[in-house]
Amino acid sequence: MQIISDDSIVDVVLLGANLAGNQLSIWGRTDAGVVFYSRCALGSQSDPTAWSAPIPLVTGVDQLATMLDLSTGASVLYSHTSGQQVVKLQ
């Protein structure tokens, strides 16, 4: 099932999710190295119109890693770019 249809978000090779309160957030990385983010209200995730427009966060990403912030319960994203830099996405 496809929930988000956007020309800039194609060939997704990594997808993750986080639940905080009543919001479900997803993030991913495309084969072209674009990291994106979208969210919707919990319970409406099967409705494509409920999702926010995907937001590109950073480009040129080779790898994406997540860690759980135990104090907030939120996922923290780290991206490794082609310039050999690690960037914390907040």
SEPADO-778370 format. One record per residue (C-alpha): residue in three letters; y, x, z. Coordinates in nm, 2 decimals. Each point is the difference from the previous one (the first is absolute). Example, Ala and Ser with C-alpha at 12.3 -4.5 7.8 and 13.67 -1.06 7.14 Angstrom:
<'ALA' <-0.45 1.23 0.78>>
<'SER' <0.34 0.14 -0.07>>
//
This chain:
<'MET' <0.00 0.00 0.00>>
<'GLN' <0.34 0.14 -0.10>>
<'ILE' <0.27 -0.09 0.26>>
<'ILE' <0.29 0.21 -0.14>>
<'SER' <0.09 0.02 -0.37>>
<'ASP' <0.28 0.25 -0.07>>
<'ASP' <0.03 0.24 -0.30>>
<'SER' <0.08 0.29 0.23>>
<'ILE' <-0.31 -0.04 0.21>>
<'VAL' <-0.29 0.07 -0.23>>
<'ASP' <-0.32 0.22 0.04>>
<'VAL' <0.00 -0.01 0.38>>
<'VAL' <-0.23 0.27 0.13>>
<'LEU' <0.06 -0.04 0.38>>
<'LEU' <0.08 -0.32 0.19>>
<'GLY' <0.05 -0.05 0.38>>
<'ALA' <0.11 -0.28 0.23>>
<'ASN' <0.16 -0.05 0.34>>
<'LEU' <0.03 -0.31 0.21>>
<'ALA' <0.30 -0.03 0.24>>
<'GLY' <0.06 -0.33 0.16>>
<'ASN' <-0.01 -0.26 -0.27>>
<'GLN' <0.08 0.24 -0.29>>
<'LEU' <-0.26 0.16 -0.22>>
<'SER' <0.13 0.31 -0.18>>
<'ILE' <-0.18 0.19 -0.28>>
<'TRP' <0.08 0.34 -0.15>>
<'GLY' <-0.16 0.19 -0.27>>
<'ARG' <0.02 0.29 -0.25>>
<'THR' <-0.03 -0.03 -0.37>>
<'ASP' <-0.17 0.24 -0.23>>
<'ALA' <0.36 0.10 -0.11>>
<'GLY' <0.09 0.11 0.36>>
<'VAL' <0.21 -0.30 0.09>>
<'VAL' <-0.03 -0.11 0.37>>
<'PHE' <0.09 -0.37 0.04>>
<'TYR' <0.03 -0.26 0.28>>
<'SER' <-0.02 -0.38 0.02>>
<'ARG' <-0.05 -0.26 0.28>>
<'CYS' <-0.06 -0.37 0.06>>
<'ALA' <-0.05 -0.23 0.29>>
<'LEU' <-0.35 0.01 0.15>>
<'GLY' <-0.21 -0.29 -0.13>>
<'SER' <0.17 -0.02 -0.34>>
<'GLN' <-0.13 0.33 -0.14>>
<'SER' <-0.21 -0.18 -0.26>>
<'ASP' <0.32 -0.16 -0.15>>
<'PRO' <0.15 0.24 -0.25>>
<'THR' <0.35 -0.16 0.04>>
<'ALA' <0.00 0.08 0.38>>
<'TRP' <0.01 0.37 -0.06>>
<'SER' <0.33 0.19 0.00>>
<'ALA' <0.09 0.18 -0.32>>
<'PRO' <-0.17 0.34 0.02>>
<'ILE' <0.24 0.28 0.10>>
<'PRO' <-0.06 0.35 -0.14>>
<'LEU' <0.05 0.23 0.30>>
<'VAL' <-0.05 0.35 -0.16>>
<'THR' <-0.12 0.15 -0.33>>
<'GLY' <-0.18 0.32 -0.09>>
<'VAL' <-0.26 -0.05 0.28>>
<'ASP' <-0.33 0.19 -0.04>>
<'GLN' <-0.15 -0.13 0.33>>
<'LEU' <0.07 -0.26 0.26>>
<'ALA' <-0.12 -0.01 0.36>>
<'THR' <0.05 -0.24 0.28>>
<'MET' <-0.01 0.04 0.38>>
<'LEU' <0.01 -0.28 0.26>>
<'ASP' <0.30 0.02 0.24>>
<'LEU' <-0.17 -0.11 0.32>>
<'SER' <0.33 -0.08 0.17>>
<'THR' <0.11 -0.25 -0.27>>
<'GLY' <-0.33 -0.09 -0.16>>
<'ALA' <0.15 0.07 -0.34>>
<'SER' <-0.13 0.22 -0.27>>
<'VAL' <0.20 0.31 -0.08>>
<'LEU' <-0.02 0.13 -0.36>>
<'TYR' <0.02 0.36 -0.11>>
<'SER' <0.02 0.10 -0.36>>
<'HIS' <-0.07 0.34 -0.16>>
<'THR' <0.21 0.05 -0.31>>
<'SER' <-0.05 0.23 -0.29>>
<'GLY' <0.27 0.22 0.14>>
<'GLN' <-0.23 0.09 0.29>>
<'GLN' <0.19 -0.20 0.25>>
<'VAL' <-0.13 -0.24 0.26>>
<'VAL' <0.23 -0.30 0.05>>
<'LYS' <-0.02 -0.25 0.29>>
<'LEU' <0.08 -0.35 -0.14>>
<'GLN' <0.17 -0.22 0.26>>
//
